Amino acid sequence: MSIAIPQKDKTNRLSSTRLGGKMTADYWNNIFTAKERGKHVVWYNGSALNPIFQAAGLEWCHGEAFAARLAAQHLEEPAQAAGAEYGYIGELCSYARTHLGCAVLTQKNVNERESGVVGMLDQQELAAKLPAPDFFVNGYSGCSTGQQWDAMTYRVFDRKLPIFNVSIPMLWGNKPDAGYMRGEEWAEVGDYVEGQLRELIVFLEHQTGRPFDWDKLSESMSYIKRASELRLEAMELCTLAPTPATYWDWVASIAPINFLPGNQALVDYFAGMKAEIQQRIVDGVSAVENERYRVYFDGIMNWNKLGFLTRKFAEYDVAVIAGRYTHESFWQEPQLVDIDNPLRGMGQHYLLCPLNHGLKNLQELLIRRLDQYSIDGIAFHSTRTCRAMTNPQSMLAKAAERERGVKSFFFEGDVADASFYNDELFDSRLEAMLEAIDVQRMKTLI
């Protein structure tokens, strides 16, 4: 039995994802000038409500997305320091803590006051570039912090701005007929969320003073639906071994499918990803040099360590193929969307957030992915400040071992706070899992 000794960068990331980075940067630059262009700005968190905002003629700022962007660029500390100064403790969801720090800085910038811990240069370059919101919308499923997040931001802005909450019920999956996208519970809550979205549209019409553009919503969702189809077709190509693309490539494509505008550029982006993957298959190009192990990633990614972990896994000849956050989110069931009447399918997608399922559904989804991608092991990222994601992980690990004999390991980190990661523990636990996989393989040969 031998374990690869870390030596060099053995990754081969998709070049097409760079376009997504530029699209995302252009999106944020556009947001930063919204007020100068006389646009209404909505701050929101949770579900991908952006097609509704797009149809309403708004500019939208997704709090999690901006927090993740800062962390990925290792620029989150000024916002987190401002949040700490305001009173948000380190154990609070680091997405929320970072974005709330942005809110503190933005609010202080509006009032022309300076923070005691963050200088004006930091404010101008980072969080305070966000335009102040005209109102808030919350549409968070499965996470109690997320459901209070915009209410906390509302208080930062002195409780003077309108706020609307879209209530999205948990899919408990406890009824006998319950399962992934089936059963009485699924039908009932779909009706409920559709009604919530119609109330949101009434709220937006009141805030903007304009009638809602239903044709624009259908147009936007037609692009998103096609982009999602291309994304899923490209993901399916990664069932091949060695895989032509990895989980990390899908992480890099989260921003486009999650909150960028629904337009032809979005479709072209995912068409480009699929085309590059298809060409790799023709050319025999793999995403990880000497792929020996195929691993599934459970947990929200550690944005501070994104490039680092990409290389780290590859050094051990591990191809991380898929994950709960990337493959069970972001318009992942496009057949639900009726372009002529999109609200119900949109509401159903908001219910399908990977934080919003009971254990029964989560186990069903996990086993399906293990089979689909021929997974050898699971990396459970125990996200320190996101208990909604980590709570079921030990039970999922036991189900994978029991049902498919798939090994796993756990490592602690966080979504936007690098201080919780321990590299030595990561190495030792990953190596132990790979050794267990090798032993299992040897037994099958005897």
C-alpha positions as CSV (number, residue, x, y, z in Angstrom):
1,M,0.0,0.0,0.0
2,S,1.4,3.4,-0.9
3,I,0.2,6.9,-0.5
4,A,1.3,9.7,-2.8
5,I,3.8,12.1,-1.2
6,P,2.8,15.7,-1.9
7,Q,5.3,17.0,-4.5
8,K,3.8,19.4,-7.1
9,D,0.7,21.0,-8.5
10,K,-1.0,18.1,-10.4
11,T,-4.2,20.0,-11.2
12,N,-5.6,20.8,-14.6
13,R,-8.4,23.3,-14.1
14,L,-10.8,24.3,-16.9
15,S,-9.7,27.4,-18.7
16,S,-13.3,28.3,-19.6
17,T,-14.1,29.1,-15.9
18,R,-11.9,32.2,-16.2
19,L,-14.6,33.8,-18.3
20,G,-17.0,33.3,-15.3
21,G,-14.5,35.2,-13.1
22,K,-14.6,38.1,-15.5
23,M,-18.4,38.0,-15.7
24,T,-18.6,38.0,-12.0
25,A,-16.1,40.9,-11.6
26,D,-18.1,42.9,-14.2
27,Y,-21.3,42.2,-12.3
28,W,-19.9,43.6,-9.0
29,N,-18.4,46.6,-10.8
30,N,-21.9,47.3,-12.2
31,I,-23.4,47.0,-8.7
32,F,-20.9,49.5,-7.3
33,T,-22.2,52.2,-9.7
34,A,-25.9,51.5,-9.3
35,K,-26.7,54.6,-7.3
36,E,-25.0,56.9,-9.8
37,R,-27.2,55.4,-12.5
38,G,-30.3,56.0,-10.5
39,K,-31.1,52.3,-9.9
40,H,-33.0,50.8,-7.0
41,V,-30.8,48.3,-5.1
42,V,-32.0,45.3,-3.2
43,W,-29.9,43.4,-0.7
44,Y,-30.9,39.8,-0.3
45,N,-29.7,36.4,1.0
46,G,-30.5,32.8,0.4
47,S,-32.4,31.6,-2.7
48,A,-31.7,32.7,-6.2
49,L,-34.4,35.4,-6.4
50,N,-32.4,37.4,-8.9
51,P,-34.6,36.6,-11.9
52,I,-37.5,38.3,-10.1
53,F,-35.2,41.3,-9.3
54,Q,-34.0,41.4,-12.9
55,A,-37.6,41.4,-14.2
56,A,-38.4,44.2,-11.7
57,G,-35.6,46.4,-13.1
58,L,-33.5,46.3,-10.0
59,E,-29.8,45.9,-9.1
60,W,-29.3,43.1,-6.6
61,C,-26.6,42.3,-4.1
62,H,-26.4,38.8,-2.7
63,G,-24.8,38.9,0.7
64,E,-23.4,35.4,0.7
65,A,-21.9,35.9,-2.7
66,F,-20.1,39.1,-1.7
67,A,-18.8,37.5,1.5
68,A,-17.5,34.5,-0.5
69,R,-15.8,36.7,-3.0
70,L,-14.0,38.6,-0.3
71,A,-12.9,35.4,1.3
72,A,-11.7,33.9,-2.0
73,Q,-9.6,37.0,-2.6
74,H,-8.3,36.9,1.0
75,L,-9.9,40.3,1.6
76,E,-12.4,39.4,4.2
77,E,-10.6,40.6,7.3
78,P,-11.6,44.4,7.3
79,A,-15.3,43.5,7.0
80,Q,-15.0,40.8,9.7
81,A,-13.2,43.3,12.0
82,A,-15.9,45.9,11.5
83,G,-18.5,43.2,12.3
84,A,-16.6,42.3,15.4
85,E,-16.4,45.9,16.5
86,Y,-20.2,46.2,16.0
87,G,-20.7,43.1,18.2
88,Y,-20.9,40.0,16.0
89,I,-19.0,37.2,17.6
90,G,-16.6,34.8,15.8
91,E,-18.9,31.8,16.1
92,L,-21.6,33.5,14.0
93,C,-21.9,32.2,10.4
94,S,-18.8,33.7,8.7
95,Y,-20.8,34.5,5.6
96,A,-23.3,36.5,7.7
97,R,-20.5,38.0,9.9
98,T,-18.6,39.2,6.8
99,H,-21.6,40.6,5.1
100,L,-22.9,42.3,8.3
101,G,-19.4,43.9,8.5
102,C,-20.0,45.1,5.0
103,A,-23.3,46.6,6.1
104,V,-21.6,48.3,9.0
105,L,-19.0,49.9,6.8
106,T,-21.5,50.8,4.1
107,Q,-23.8,52.4,6.7
108,K,-20.9,54.3,8.2
109,N,-19.8,55.4,4.8
110,V,-23.3,56.8,4.0
111,N,-23.3,58.7,7.3
112,E,-19.7,59.9,6.7
113,R,-18.4,58.3,9.8
114,E,-15.2,56.3,10.2
115,S,-14.7,52.9,11.9
116,G,-12.3,52.7,14.7
117,V,-10.7,49.5,13.3
118,V,-10.9,49.8,9.6
119,G,-9.4,52.7,7.7
120,M,-11.0,54.5,4.9
121,L,-8.7,53.0,2.3
122,D,-10.0,49.5,3.3
123,Q,-13.6,50.8,3.2
124,Q,-13.2,52.2,-0.3
125,E,-11.5,49.1,-1.7
126,L,-13.7,46.5,0.0
127,A,-17.0,46.5,1.8
128,A,-18.0,50.1,1.6
129,K,-18.1,49.9,-2.2
130,L,-21.4,48.2,-1.9
131,P,-24.2,50.7,-2.6
132,A,-26.6,51.2,0.3
133,P,-29.8,49.2,-0.1
134,D,-33.2,50.7,-0.8
135,F,-34.8,47.6,0.8
136,F,-34.2,44.1,1.8
137,V,-35.6,40.7,0.7
138,N,-34.9,37.5,2.6
139,G,-35.6,34.1,1.0
140,Y,-33.5,31.7,3.1
141,S,-34.3,28.0,3.4
142,G,-33.0,25.5,6.0
143,C,-30.8,27.8,8.0
144,S,-32.0,29.8,11.1
145,T,-29.1,32.3,10.8
146,G,-30.0,32.9,7.2
147,Q,-33.6,33.5,8.0
148,Q,-32.5,36.3,10.5
149,W,-29.7,37.6,8.5
150,D,-31.5,40.4,6.7
151,A,-33.4,41.3,9.8
152,M,-30.0,41.9,11.5
153,T,-28.9,44.0,8.5
154,Y,-32.1,45.9,8.8
155,R,-31.2,46.9,12.3
156,V,-27.7,48.0,11.2
157,F,-29.5,50.5,8.9
158,D,-31.5,51.8,11.9
159,R,-34.7,49.9,10.9
160,K,-35.6,52.6,8.4
161,L,-35.7,50.5,5.2
162,P,-38.5,48.2,4.0
163,I,-37.9,44.4,4.4
164,F,-39.8,41.4,2.9
165,N,-39.4,37.8,4.0
166,V,-40.1,34.9,1.7
167,S,-41.0,32.0,3.9
168,I,-39.6,28.7,2.6
169,P,-40.7,25.6,4.6
170,M,-38.3,22.7,5.5
171,L,-38.7,19.5,3.5
172,W,-38.7,17.2,6.5
173,G,-39.4,14.0,4.4
174,N,-41.0,12.2,7.3
175,K,-44.2,11.1,5.7
176,P,-44.4,7.6,4.3
177,D,-44.8,8.8,0.7
178,A,-42.0,11.4,1.1
179,G,-38.9,11.4,-1.1
180,Y,-36.8,13.7,-3.3
181,M,-39.4,15.7,-5.4
182,R,-42.2,13.4,-4.6
183,G,-45.0,12.9,-2.1
184,E,-47.8,14.9,-0.6
185,E,-45.4,17.2,1.3
186,W,-43.6,18.2,-1.9
187,A,-46.9,19.2,-3.6
188,E,-48.2,21.2,-0.7
189,V,-45.1,23.3,0.0
190,G,-44.7,24.0,-3.7
191,D,-48.0,25.7,-3.7
192,Y,-47.1,27.7,-0.6
193,V,-43.8,29.1,-1.9
194,E,-45.4,30.0,-5.2
195,G,-47.9,32.1,-3.3
196,Q,-45.0,33.7,-1.3
197,L,-43.3,34.8,-4.6
198,R,-46.5,36.4,-5.9
199,E,-46.6,38.4,-2.7
200,L,-43.0,39.4,-3.2
201,I,-43.8,40.7,-6.6
202,V,-46.6,42.9,-5.2
203,F,-44.0,44.2,-2.7
204,L,-41.5,45.0,-5.5
205,E,-44.2,46.8,-7.5
206,H,-44.9,49.0,-4.5
207,Q,-41.3,49.8,-3.8
208,T,-40.4,50.6,-7.4
209,G,-43.6,52.2,-8.5
210,R,-43.6,50.1,-11.7
211,P,-45.7,47.2,-12.9
212,F,-43.8,43.9,-12.8
213,D,-42.5,42.7,-16.2
214,W,-43.8,39.1,-16.5
215,D,-42.4,38.7,-20.0
216,K,-39.0,39.7,-18.8
217,L,-39.2,37.1,-16.1
218,S,-40.0,34.4,-18.6
219,E,-37.1,35.6,-20.8
220,S,-34.6,35.5,-18.0
221,M,-35.7,32.1,-16.9
222,S,-35.5,30.7,-20.4
223,Y,-31.8,31.6,-20.4
224,I,-31.3,30.2,-16.9
225,K,-33.1,27.0,-17.7
226,R,-30.9,26.4,-20.8
227,A,-27.7,27.3,-18.9
228,S,-28.7,24.8,-16.2
229,E,-29.3,22.1,-18.8
230,L,-25.8,22.7,-20.3
231,R,-24.3,22.6,-16.8
232,L,-25.9,19.3,-16.0
233,E,-24.9,17.8,-19.3
234,A,-21.3,18.9,-18.7
235,M,-21.4,17.4,-15.1
236,E,-22.6,14.1,-16.5
237,L,-19.5,13.9,-18.7
238,C,-17.5,13.8,-15.5
239,T,-18.7,10.3,-14.6
240,L,-15.9,9.1,-16.9
241,A,-12.6,8.0,-15.3
242,P,-10.3,9.8,-15.2
243,T,-12.6,12.7,-14.9
244,P,-12.1,15.6,-17.3
245,A,-13.2,18.2,-14.8
246,T,-13.6,18.3,-11.0
247,Y,-15.7,19.7,-8.2
248,W,-13.4,22.7,-8.1
249,D,-14.4,23.7,-11.6
250,W,-18.0,23.5,-10.6
251,V,-17.2,25.7,-7.5
252,A,-15.7,28.2,-9.9
253,S,-19.0,28.3,-11.8
254,I,-21.3,28.8,-8.9
255,A,-21.5,32.6,-9.3
256,P,-22.7,32.6,-12.9
257,I,-25.5,30.1,-12.2
258,N,-26.4,31.4,-8.8
259,F,-26.8,35.2,-9.1
260,L,-25.6,36.6,-12.5
261,P,-28.3,37.9,-14.9
262,G,-30.2,35.4,-17.0
263,N,-29.1,36.3,-20.5
264,Q,-27.3,34.8,-23.6
265,A,-23.9,35.4,-22.0
266,L,-24.9,32.9,-19.2
267,V,-25.8,30.3,-21.8
268,D,-22.6,30.8,-23.7
269,Y,-20.6,30.4,-20.6
270,F,-21.9,26.9,-19.8
271,A,-21.8,25.9,-23.4
272,G,-18.1,26.8,-23.4
273,M,-17.6,24.7,-20.3
274,K,-19.3,21.7,-21.8
275,A,-17.4,22.1,-25.1
276,E,-14.0,22.2,-23.3
277,I,-14.9,19.1,-21.3
278,Q,-16.0,17.3,-24.5
279,Q,-12.7,18.2,-26.1
280,R,-10.7,17.0,-23.1
281,I,-12.4,13.6,-23.5
282,V,-11.5,13.5,-27.2
283,D,-7.9,14.4,-26.4
284,G,-7.6,12.1,-23.4
285,V,-6.9,15.0,-21.0
286,S,-7.7,14.4,-17.3
287,A,-8.4,17.0,-14.6
288,V,-6.0,15.4,-12.1
289,E,-2.7,13.9,-13.0
290,N,-2.6,10.1,-12.1
291,E,-6.1,10.0,-10.7
292,R,-6.3,7.1,-8.2
293,Y,-9.2,8.0,-5.9
294,R,-12.6,9.6,-6.7
295,V,-13.9,11.6,-3.8
296,Y,-17.2,13.4,-3.1
297,F,-17.1,16.7,-1.1
298,D,-19.8,17.3,1.5
299,G,-20.0,20.8,2.9
300,I,-19.8,24.4,1.7
301,M,-16.3,25.0,0.4
302,N,-13.7,26.9,2.4
303,W,-13.3,29.9,0.2
304,N,-10.1,31.1,1.8
305,K,-8.5,27.7,1.0
306,L,-10.1,27.1,-2.5
307,G,-6.9,27.0,-4.6
308,F,-4.9,25.4,-1.7
309,L,-7.4,22.5,-1.3
310,T,-7.6,22.0,-5.1
311,R,-3.9,21.4,-5.2
312,K,-3.8,19.5,-1.9
313,F,-6.2,16.8,-3.0
314,A,-4.5,16.4,-6.4
315,E,-1.1,15.9,-4.7
316,Y,-2.6,12.8,-3.2
317,D,-3.9,11.6,-6.6
318,V,-7.4,12.4,-5.5
319,A,-9.9,13.7,-8.0
320,V,-12.8,15.5,-6.1
321,I,-15.6,14.8,-8.6
322,A,-18.8,16.2,-7.1
323,G,-20.3,17.7,-4.0
324,R,-23.6,18.3,-2.2
325,Y,-23.3,22.1,-2.5
326,T,-22.5,22.2,-6.2
327,H,-24.6,19.3,-7.5
328,E,-27.7,19.6,-5.3
329,S,-28.1,23.4,-5.8
330,F,-28.4,26.1,-8.3
331,W,-31.3,25.3,-10.7
332,Q,-30.3,21.6,-10.7
333,E,-33.7,20.4,-11.8
334,P,-34.4,22.6,-14.9
335,Q,-37.3,20.4,-16.0
336,L,-39.3,21.9,-13.2
337,V,-39.3,25.3,-14.9
338,D,-42.2,26.2,-17.2
339,I,-41.0,29.2,-19.1
340,D,-44.5,30.5,-19.7
341,N,-45.4,30.3,-16.0
342,P,-42.1,30.0,-14.2
343,L,-43.0,30.9,-10.6
344,R,-43.9,27.4,-9.4
345,G,-40.8,25.8,-10.8
346,M,-38.7,28.6,-9.2
347,G,-40.3,28.1,-5.8
348,Q,-39.7,24.4,-6.1
349,H,-36.0,25.0,-6.7
350,Y,-35.8,27.2,-3.6
351,L,-37.2,24.3,-1.6
352,L,-34.4,22.1,-3.0
353,C,-31.6,23.9,-1.2
354,P,-29.2,21.3,0.2
355,L,-29.8,22.7,3.7
356,N,-33.5,22.2,3.4
357,H,-33.9,18.4,3.3
358,G,-34.5,16.0,6.1
359,L,-32.1,13.1,6.5
360,K,-34.1,10.7,4.4
361,N,-33.8,12.8,1.3
362,L,-30.2,13.7,2.0
363,Q,-29.3,10.0,2.2
364,E,-31.2,9.3,-1.1
365,L,-29.3,12.1,-2.8
366,L,-25.9,11.0,-1.5
367,I,-26.3,7.4,-2.5
368,R,-27.4,8.5,-6.0
369,R,-24.2,10.6,-6.4
370,L,-21.9,7.9,-5.1
371,D,-23.2,5.5,-7.7
372,Q,-23.3,8.1,-10.5
373,Y,-19.7,9.1,-10.1
374,S,-18.2,5.8,-8.9
375,I,-17.0,7.5,-5.6
376,D,-14.3,5.9,-3.4
377,G,-14.5,8.2,-0.5
378,I,-16.1,11.3,1.0
379,A,-14.5,14.5,2.3
380,F,-16.7,16.0,5.0
381,H,-15.9,19.7,5.5
382,S,-17.2,20.3,9.0
383,T,-17.8,24.0,8.5
384,R,-17.3,25.5,11.9
385,T,-19.9,28.3,11.7
386,C,-22.4,26.5,9.4
387,R,-24.1,23.9,11.5
388,A,-27.1,23.6,9.1
389,M,-24.7,22.0,6.7
390,T,-22.7,19.9,9.1
391,N,-25.5,18.6,11.4
392,P,-26.3,15.5,9.3
393,Q,-22.8,14.7,8.2
394,S,-22.0,11.9,10.7
395,M,-25.2,10.2,9.8
396,L,-24.5,10.6,6.1
397,A,-21.0,9.0,6.6
398,K,-22.6,6.0,8.3
399,A,-25.1,5.6,5.5
400,A,-22.4,5.7,2.8
401,E,-20.4,3.1,4.7
402,R,-23.4,0.9,5.3
403,E,-25.0,1.1,1.9
404,R,-22.0,1.3,-0.4
405,G,-18.9,0.6,1.7
406,V,-17.6,4.1,0.9
407,K,-15.0,5.5,3.3
408,S,-14.9,9.1,4.6
409,F,-12.9,11.6,6.6
410,F,-13.8,14.8,8.4
411,F,-11.8,18.0,8.5
412,E,-12.8,21.3,10.2
413,G,-12.7,24.6,8.4
414,D,-15.1,27.4,7.6
415,V,-16.7,29.2,4.6
416,A,-15.0,32.6,5.1
417,D,-12.8,32.4,8.2
418,A,-9.4,30.8,7.6
419,S,-8.6,30.5,11.3
420,F,-10.6,27.4,11.8
421,Y,-8.6,25.2,9.3
422,N,-5.8,22.9,10.6
423,D,-3.5,21.5,7.9
424,E,-1.9,18.8,9.9
425,L,-5.2,17.3,10.9
426,F,-6.4,17.5,7.3
427,D,-3.3,15.5,6.0
428,S,-3.5,12.8,8.7
429,R,-7.2,12.2,8.2
430,L,-7.1,12.2,4.4
431,E,-4.2,9.8,4.4
432,A,-6.0,7.5,6.8
433,M,-9.0,7.4,4.5
434,L,-6.9,6.7,1.5
435,E,-5.2,3.8,3.3
436,A,-8.6,2.4,4.2
437,I,-9.6,2.6,0.5
438,D,-6.4,0.7,-0.5
439,V,-7.0,-2.0,2.1
440,Q,-10.6,-2.4,0.8
441,R,-9.3,-2.7,-2.7
442,M,-6.8,-5.3,-1.8
443,K,-9.5,-7.4,-0.2
444,T,-11.6,-7.4,-3.3
445,L,-8.6,-8.8,-5.2
446,I,-8.1,-11.8,-2.9
